[in-house]
Amino acid sequence: MNTKTWKLGEYCRGGVITVNTTDLGVYVIAKDWDFSTGSKRSSSQKNAKAWDSKYFAFGKDGWKGAVFFYLNHLTSSGYADIIMKWIESKTFVK
């Protein structure tokens, strides 16, 4: 399982996106920025409160489009593309 957190601030609803990839799917978690640890990008957002999350199984057709659409709902298409490239580099499903 691979996990990565993007601290996008005002470029993202809530400010933080965490993605977990497994052998079976992708789990995307949208979080609110935790200002108790600071407002800089270097601040730890490990305990940021999740306000929305979705799981996308690899077995379904069009899972990449569904993930991109959800990410694009949370942030800009540019950041959604960056996150999708990371997801594709960590998964082996076409």
N, C-alpha and C positions, 0 to 999 in steps of 0.2 A: 504494500500500500504506500502510495506517495501522497504527501500533503504539502500544500503551499498556500500562503496567505498573501494577498495583495492589499496594501494599505493605500487606497486611492483618494481618500479624503472627499473633497467636494465633487470629484469626478464620478462618484458612485453613490447610489442611494444607501444611506447608512454609513458609508465610508470604508467598509472592509468586506472583502470577499475571500472565503477560504474554500479550497477545492481538495477533495480526497478522491483519489482514484484507486480502484480495486480491480481484481480480475473479472468481476461481474458487472461493474458499472462505475458511474461518476456521481459523487455527492457534492452539490454546490450549496454553500451556506452563506447567507447574507447577514452581516452583523453591523450593529451600531458601534461607532467609534467610542472607545473607553477613554474619556478625558481624564479620569482619575490617574492614569499613567502618563499623561502628557498629551500635547497636541501635535508633536512633531512626528514625522514618518518613522523615526528611529524608536519611538515609544513602543512598548510591548502591547500588542492587542490580543494576547493569548486568551484573556478572560473576557473579551468583548461579548456582549449579549447578542445572541442570534435572534433575528426577528422574522426570518423566512429561510426555508431550505427546500431543496428538491433533489430527488434521486432519479438518475437516468440509467436504465438497464441497457447493456450492450446488445441484447437479443432483439430489440425492436428496430424496425426499419426507420431510418431518419433520426436516429438518436443524436447525431452531430448537429443537425439543424435545430432540434429541440433544445439542446444545451446552448447553442449560440443564441437562439431567440430569447432564452431565459437570461443569459448573461447580458444581452443587448438591452433587456428590460431593466437590468440593475445598473448598467454603466453605458458608456459610449461604445459605438461599434469598433473603434480603434482598440480600446482596452479589451473588449470581448474577443477580438481577434488574437490579441496577445495571449490571453488566457486559454483560448482554444488551441493555439499552437503548443502551449505547454501540455495541455491534456493529451493532444495527439502524440506528443513525444514520449509520454509516460504510459500510453496504452498500446496494445498490440492488435486491437480489433479495428478492422477497416469499415 
